[in-house]
Amino acid sequence: MDSPASSPHLWKSGSRLVVSDFGTLKPGSVYEEALLHSIEAKGTVSTPPSTTTTIIPSPLLLWRLKVLLFIIWGVSCCKISWDSVMRMNVNLRDLFLYEAFLYYNPLLLVTIMVWFWGMNLWVFAQANVNFPKIFDLDQNHLSHKEIWKCSTWMTIIVPTSMTIYLYLYSNGEVSLAASQPVLLYTAFAMALIFPFHIFYLSSRYFLLRTLWRIVFPLQAIAFSDFFLADILTSMSKVFSDLERSVCRMVHRQVATIAWFEADSVCGSHSVAIPIVLVLPYLFRLFQCLRQYKDTRDKTTLFNALKYSTAVPVIFVSALKYHVFPDNWVNLYRPLWLVSAVVNCLYSFYWDLTRDWDLSCFTLVFKFNKPHILSHCLYGRKWVYFWVIGSNLILRCTWTYKLSAHLRHNYLTIFTITALEMFRRFQWVFFRVENEWNKIRTKSNSQLYMGDVPKEEEELLNSNGHNV
């Protein structure tokens, strides 16, 4: 405990603050009366140089102020964006909005995914699920509060840049408008690879290292490797839009309609679009093959087959832009439909039987004594029926989105991709629950096997037997 001389105390007497460096002054005490008498005699208030008074605002007041500022910012962005769009040429408005969504759609969807991940971590923390152990994280891992802080800044920065882009373009400042997406992408890239101890360096390093391991699966596959790779498959459309956005930035086609020409290297006929779309599935396929090499478990081969079914969905659909319409309708569209149904049903079956361990739905009826996460988060059977049904429906819509049919319907694309992120958000709970149950079961089994010899030894020694 600090000495009285170094620990000034503040006491409120009526409406006056009495400051003392001689310990605690109780209201009405002799010391207080003497001090007040001295002050009245001198007519001035003498405050020791080392004493400072800090007024701390109420946390509730700060929270309300932040919410108010956020609402004002949101309304302002919407108003400026709407006025800017209304000032544009009606004939070019749709094309321009499609291009604007192309630049900002990837970062908006990433922001949604970061929000969802923060919610996942919050639920794990409430359910006492040791997710750092599951993902092999160090002690400096980000909590849900820090994740939400990052997502809040992303929620502010990305729409603000989009609003500035629309405003500048509608007012004829085309060159300045074209610089906005470039500056935004550059800022995000620098924040991700910045090699200094700011912006959560250890977490950024863990993310980049995991991405490297996904792209080049030259080592044993850890849980965090294929977990993140599965999430990336739900973000394949994000990577496709990211590729086209960067392509237009490199070729200086931002805020133009040069990309709309059929021979444009960054247009809708680009071969790079299906290639980028299929990359996350190929990464996951190679991971499965690597797991089979390490474990000789044939289940990993069936898992690899599941990811391979996405390849014909993507490439057959891309033929729509490279074949005659009659050939597409009579031959390639039926092939696409068959491959899409196979991919959807196979993926749905794998989610239930392998990722969630709900084989033939029988486990749905065995949760009278649910595990930790199930008991805290769900605890009711209808939630499992909801997740199973919604997973099937959203699987079908996402498989449909992997086609080329909706390439220019940007609002529909954004909605379907956001729904796929929500499906993956639900998937995370059950996938982590399944892994956590396996770890606990394995730990309990090892603990039991380790205790058996000691118990047997004590029992044999007590009976005077020698073995």
C-alpha positions in Angstrom: 0.0 0.0 0.0 1.3 3.4 -0.9 2.1 6.0 1.7 -0.3 8.8 2.5 2.0 11.3 1.0 2.0 9.5 -2.4 -1.6 8.5 -2.5 -3.9 11.6 -2.5 -7.6 10.9 -1.8 -10.6 12.8 -2.9 -13.7 13.1 -0.7 -16.8 14.9 -1.5 -18.2 17.0 1.4 -21.6 18.5 0.4 -20.9 20.1 -2.9 -17.2 20.7 -2.4 -14.2 18.5 -3.1 -11.6 18.3 -0.3 -8.1 17.2 -1.4 -5.6 16.0 1.1 -2.2 14.4 1.0 -2.4 13.3 4.7 -4.6 10.3 4.2 -8.3 10.0 4.1 -10.4 12.9 5.4 -13.8 11.8 6.6 -16.6 14.3 6.2 -17.1 16.2 9.4 -13.7 15.3 10.9 -11.5 17.7 12.8 -8.9 17.7 10.0 -11.6 18.7 7.5 -12.8 21.6 9.7 -9.2 22.8 10.2 -8.5 22.7 6.5 -11.7 24.6 5.6 -11.0 27.2 8.3 -7.5 27.7 6.8 -9.0 28.0 3.3 -11.5 30.6 4.5 -8.9 32.5 6.3 -6.6 32.7 3.2 -9.4 33.2 0.8 -7.7 30.9 -1.8 -7.5 27.2 -2.4 -4.1 25.8 -2.5 -3.7 22.5 -4.4 -0.5 20.5 -4.1 1.4 20.4 -7.3 1.4 16.6 -7.4 -2.4 16.3 -7.2 -4.5 16.0 -10.4 -8.2 15.6 -10.8 -9.3 13.4 -13.7 -12.9 13.3 -14.8 -13.7 10.0 -16.4 -16.9 9.9 -18.6 -19.4 7.2 -18.0 -18.9 4.1 -20.2 -22.6 4.2 -21.0 -22.4 7.8 -22.1 -19.4 7.0 -24.3 -21.3 4.0 -25.8 -24.3 6.1 -26.6 -22.1 8.8 -28.2 -20.4 6.2 -30.4 -23.7 4.8 -31.5 -25.0 8.3 -32.3 -21.9 9.1 -34.3 -22.2 5.7 -36.1 -25.8 6.4 -37.0 -24.9 9.9 -38.3 -22.1 8.5 -40.4 -24.4 5.8 -41.9 -27.1 8.2 -42.8 -24.6 10.6 -44.3 -23.0 7.9 -46.4 -26.4 6.7 -47.7 -27.6 10.2 -48.5 -24.4 11.2 -50.3 -24.3 7.9 -52.2 -28.0 8.1 -53.3 -27.6 11.7 -54.5 -24.4 10.7 -56.4 -26.1 7.8 -58.2 -29.1 9.9 -59.1 -26.8 12.5 -60.8 -25.4 9.8 -63.1 -26.4 9.2 -66.7 -29.4 6.8 -66.7 -28.0 4.7 -69.6 -24.6 4.1 -67.8 -25.9 3.9 -64.2 -26.3 0.1 -64.0 -22.9 -0.5 -65.6 -21.3 1.9 -63.2 -23.0 0.4 -60.2 -21.9 -3.1 -61.3 -18.3 -1.9 -61.5 -18.5 -0.1 -58.1 -19.8 -3.2 -56.5 -17.1 -5.2 -58.1 -14.4 -3.2 -56.3 -16.1 -3.0 -52.9 -17.9 -6.3 -52.9 -14.9 -8.4 -51.8 -14.0 -6.2 -48.9 -17.6 -5.8 -47.8 -18.0 -9.6 -47.7 -14.7 -10.1 -45.9 -16.0 -7.6 -43.3 -19.2 -9.7 -42.9 -17.1 -12.8 -42.4 -14.9 -11.1 -39.8 -18.1 -10.1 -37.9 -19.3 -13.7 -38.0 -16.0 -15.0 -36.8 -16.1 -12.6 -33.8 -19.6 -14.0 -33.0 -18.2 -17.6 -33.2 -15.4 -16.7 -30.8 -17.9 -15.1 -28.4 -20.0 -18.2 -28.3 -16.9 -20.4 -27.7 -15.9 -18.2 -24.9 -19.4 -18.4 -23.3 -19.4 -22.2 -23.7 -15.9 -22.6 -22.2 -14.6 -24.2 -25.4 -10.9 -24.0 -25.5 -10.6 -22.8 -29.1 -6.9 -21.7 -28.7 -6.1 -25.4 -28.1 -8.2 -26.5 -31.1 -6.5 -24.1 -33.5 -3.1 -24.3 -31.8 -3.0 -20.6 -31.0 -0.5 -18.8 -28.8 -1.3 -16.7 -25.8 -1.5 -13.6 -27.9 -4.5 -14.8 -29.9 -7.3 -12.3 -30.6 -10.4 -12.4 -28.5 -13.9 -11.8 -29.9 -13.7 -8.1 -28.6 -10.5 -7.5 -30.7 -12.1 -9.2 -33.7 -15.1 -7.0 -33.4 -12.9 -3.9 -33.1 -11.2 -4.8 -36.4 -14.6 -5.5 -38.1 -16.0 -2.2 -36.8 -13.1 -0.3 -38.4 -13.6 -2.2 -41.6 -17.3 -1.5 -41.6 -16.5 2.2 -41.4 -13.6 2.4 -43.9 -15.0 0.4 -46.8 -18.4 2.1 -47.2 -16.7 5.5 -46.6 -14.3 4.8 -49.5 -17.2 3.6 -51.7 -19.2 6.8 -50.9 -16.2 9.0 -51.8 -15.8 7.0 -55.1 -19.5 7.6 -56.1 -19.4 11.2 -55.1 -16.2 12.0 -57.0 -17.3 10.1 -60.1 -20.8 11.8 -60.2 -19.1 15.2 -60.0 -16.8 14.5 -62.9 -13.6 13.9 -60.9 -12.9 10.6 -62.7 -9.2 10.4 -61.9 -9.7 11.0 -58.2 -12.6 8.5 -58.1 -10.4 5.9 -59.8 -7.8 6.3 -57.1 -10.1 5.4 -54.2 -10.2 1.6 -54.8 -6.5 1.6 -55.4 -5.8 3.4 -52.1 -8.2 1.1 -50.2 -6.7 -2.1 -51.5 -3.2 -0.8 -50.9 -4.1 0.2 -47.3 -5.5 -3.3 -46.6 -2.6 -5.0 -48.1 -0.1 -3.0 -46.1 -2.1 -3.5 -42.9 -1.9 -7.3 -43.5 1.8 -7.5 -44.3 3.1 -4.7 -42.1 6.2 -6.3 -40.4 6.1 -4.3 -37.2 4.6 -4.9 -33.8 1.4 -3.1 -34.4 -2.0 -4.2 -35.7 -1.7 -7.6 -34.0 1.5 -8.8 -35.6 1.4 -12.3 -34.2 -2.2 -12.9 -35.4 -1.4 -11.5 -38.8 1.7 -13.7 -39.0 -0.4 -16.7 -38.0 -3.0 -15.9 -40.8 -0.3 -15.4 -43.4 1.5 -18.6 -42.4 -1.7 -20.6 -42.5 -2.5 -19.2 -46.0 1.0 -20.2 -47.1 0.5 -23.7 -45.8 -2.9 -23.9 -47.6 -1.4 -22.8 -51.0 1.6 -25.1 -50.5 0.6 -28.2 -48.5 4.1 -29.5 -48.2 3.7 -30.4 -44.5 1.4 -32.3 -42.3 -2.1 -30.7 -42.4 -3.2 -29.2 -39.1 -6.8 -28.5 -38.0 -6.4 -24.7 -38.6 -5.1 -25.4 -42.1 -8.1 -27.3 -43.5 -10.5 -25.2 -41.3 -9.4 -22.0 -43.0 -9.3 -23.7 -46.4 -12.9 -24.7 -46.0 -13.9 -21.1 -45.2 -12.0 -20.0 -48.3 -14.2 -22.3 -50.5 -17.2 -20.2 -49.3 -15.3 -17.1 -50.4 -14.3 -18.2 -53.9 -16.5 -15.5 -55.3 -14.7 -12.9 -53.2 -11.4 -14.0 -54.8 -12.8 -13.9 -58.3 -14.0 -10.3 -57.8 -10.7 -9.5 -56.2 -8.8 -10.8 -59.2 -10.9 -8.8 -61.6 -10.7 -5.6 -59.5 -6.9 -5.8 -59.3 -6.8 -6.6 -63.1 -8.6 -3.4 -63.8 -6.5 -1.4 -61.5 -3.3 -2.7 -63.2 -4.7 -2.0 -66.7 -6.1 1.4 -65.6 -9.7 0.5 -66.3 -11.1 1.8 -63.1 -14.1 4.2 -63.5 -14.3 3.3 -67.2 -16.3 0.8 -69.2 -13.4 -0.5 -71.2 -13.8 -3.8 -69.4 -17.2 -4.2 -71.0 -15.7 -4.9 -74.4 -15.6 -8.6 -75.4 -11.9 -8.7 -76.0 -11.0 -7.0 -72.7 -8.5 -8.9 -70.6 -10.5 -8.0 -67.5 -14.0 -8.6 -68.9 -16.6 -11.2 -68.2 -15.0 -13.5 -70.9 -11.7 -13.7 -69.1 -10.4 -17.3 -68.5 -9.0 -16.2 -65.2 -12.5 -16.0 -63.7 -13.1 -19.8 -63.5 -9.5 -20.5 -62.6 -9.6 -18.2 -59.6 -13.1 -19.6 -58.6 -11.8 -23.2 -58.6 -8.5 -22.5 -56.7 -9.9 -22.8 -53.1 -11.4 -26.2 -54.0 -8.1 -27.3 -55.5 -6.2 -26.2 -52.4 -8.6 -28.2 -50.2 -8.3 -31.2 -52.6 -4.5 -31.2 -52.4 -4.8 -31.0 -48.6 -6.9 -34.2 -48.6 -4.3 -36.0 -50.8 -1.6 -34.9 -48.4 -3.6 -36.2 -45.5 -3.9 -39.6 -47.3 -0.2 -39.7 -47.9 0.4 -39.1 -44.1 -2.3 -41.3 -42.6 -3.4 -43.7 -45.4 -6.9 -43.1 -44.3 -9.2 -43.7 -47.3 -11.8 -41.3 -45.9 -9.6 -38.4 -47.0 -9.8 -39.7 -50.6 -13.6 -39.5 -50.5 -13.2 -36.0 -49.1 -11.0 -35.1 -52.0 -13.6 -36.4 -54.3 -16.2 -34.1 -52.8 -14.0 -31.0 -53.6 -13.4 -32.3 -57.1 -17.1 -32.2 -57.9 -17.0 -28.4 -57.8 -14.6 -28.3 -60.8 -17.1 -29.3 -63.5 -19.7 -27.0 -62.0 -17.3 -24.0 -62.5 -15.8 -24.8 -65.8 -18.8 -26.2 -67.6 -20.7 -23.0 -66.5 -17.8 -20.8 -67.9 -18.4 -22.3 -71.3 -21.5 -20.2 -71.6 -19.3 -17.3 -72.7 -17.3 -19.4 -75.2 -19.8 -21.5 -77.1 -22.8 -20.9 -79.3 -26.1 -20.4 -77.4 -27.7 -23.5 -79.0 -24.8 -25.7 -77.8 -25.1 -24.2 -74.3 -28.8 -24.9 -74.1 -28.8 -28.3 -75.6 -25.6 -29.8 -74.3 -23.7 -27.9 -71.7 -26.5 -26.6 -69.5 -27.8 -30.1 -68.8 -24.2 -31.2 -67.9 -23.9 -28.2 -65.6 -27.2 -29.1 -63.9 -26.2 -32.7 -63.3 -22.7 -31.7 -61.9 -24.4 -29.0 -59.7 -26.8 -31.5 -58.1 -24.0 -34.0 -57.5 -21.8 -31.3 -55.8 -24.7 -30.0 -53.7 -25.9 -33.4 -52.4 -22.4 -34.8 -51.8 -21.3 -31.7 -49.9 -24.5 -31.7 -47.8 -24.0 -35.4 -47.0 -20.4 -34.7 -45.9 -21.3 -31.8 -43.7 -23.7 -34.0 -41.7 -21.9 -37.3 -41.6 -18.3 -36.2 -41.3 -17.9 -32.5 -40.4 -20.7 -32.5 -37.8 -20.8 -36.3 -37.0 -24.6 -36.4 -37.4 -24.6 -39.7 -39.2 -28.0 -40.4 -40.7 -29.4 -37.8 -38.4 -29.4 -40.3 -35.5 -27.3 -38.0 -33.3 -30.0 -35.4 -33.5 -32.1 -37.5 -31.2 -29.2 -38.3 -28.7 -28.8 -34.8 -27.4 -30.8 -35.3 -24.2 -27.4 -35.0 -22.5 -25.6 -32.6 -24.9 -22.0 -31.7 -24.9 -20.7 -28.4 -23.5 -21.2 -26.3 -26.6 -24.5 -27.9 -27.5 -25.9 -27.4 -24.0 -24.8 -23.7 -23.9 -25.7 -22.7 -27.4 -28.4 -24.9 -28.7 -29.9 -27.4 -26.2 -33.0 -27.9 -28.4 -33.5 -30.4 -31.2 -35.3 -27.9 -33.4 -32.0 -26.0 -33.8 -30.4 -29.0 -35.4 -33.4 -29.4 -37.8 -33.0 -25.7 -38.7 -29.3 -26.0 -39.4 -29.7 -29.2 -41.4 -32.5 -27.7 -43.5 -30.9 -24.3 -44.0 -27.6 -26.0 -44.8 -29.2 -27.9 -47.7 -31.0 -24.9 -49.1 -28.0 -22.6 -48.9 -25.7 -25.3 -50.3 -28.0 -25.4 -53.4 -28.0 -21.6 -53.8 -24.2 -21.4 -53.4 -23.7 -24.2 -56.0 -25.9 -22.2 -58.4 -23.8 -19.1 -57.7 -20.7 -20.9 -58.9 -22.2 -20.8 -62.3 -21.7 -18.0 -64.8 -25.4 -17.2 -65.2 -25.5 -14.4 -62.6 -22.2 -12.7 -63.3 -23.7 -9.3 -63.9 -26.6 -9.4 -61.3 -24.4 -7.8 -58.6 -27.2 -7.5 -56.0 -28.2 -11.1 -56.3 -24.5 -12.2 -56.3 -23.9 -10.2 -53.1 -27.0 -11.6 -51.4 -26.2 -15.2 -52.3 -22.6 -14.9 -51.2 -23.6 -13.3 -47.9 -26.0 -16.2 -47.3 -23.2 -18.6 -48.0 -21.1 -16.8 -45.4 -24.0 -17.2 -42.9 -24.2 -20.9 -43.8 -20.4 -21.2 -43.1 -21.0 -19.2 -39.8 -23.4 -21.9 -38.7 -21.1 -24.7 -39.9 -18.3 -23.4 -37.7 -20.2 -24.0 -34.5 -20.9 -27.7 -35.3 -17.5 -28.3 -36.8 -15.6 -26.9 -33.8 -18.0 -28.7 -31.4 -17.2 -32.0 -33.1 -13.4 -31.4 -32.9 -13.7 -30.2 -29.3 -15.6 -33.4 -28.4 -12.9 -35.5 -30.1 -10.1 -33.8 -28.1 -12.0 -34.2 -24.8 -12.7 -37.8 -25.5 -9.1 -38.5 -26.4 -7.9 -36.6 -23.3 -10.2 -38.6 -21.1 -9.2 -41.8 -22.7 -5.5 -41.1 -22.2 -6.1 -40.0 -18.6 -8.0 -43.2 -17.9 -5.3 -45.4 -19.5 -2.7 -43.5 -17.5 -4.5 -44.1 -14.2 -5.2 -47.8 -14.6 -1.6 -49.0 -13.9 -1.4 -46.9 -10.7 -4.7 -48.2 -9.4 -3.7 -51.8 -10.2 -0.4 -51.4 -8.5 -1.9 -50.0 -5.3 -4.5 -52.8 -5.3 -1.8 -55.5 -5.8 0.5 -54.0 -3.1 -2.3 -53.8 -0.6 -3.0 -57.5 -1.0 0.6 -58.5 -0.7 1.0 -59.9 -4.2 4.1 -59.6 -6.4 3.7 -59.6 -10.1 
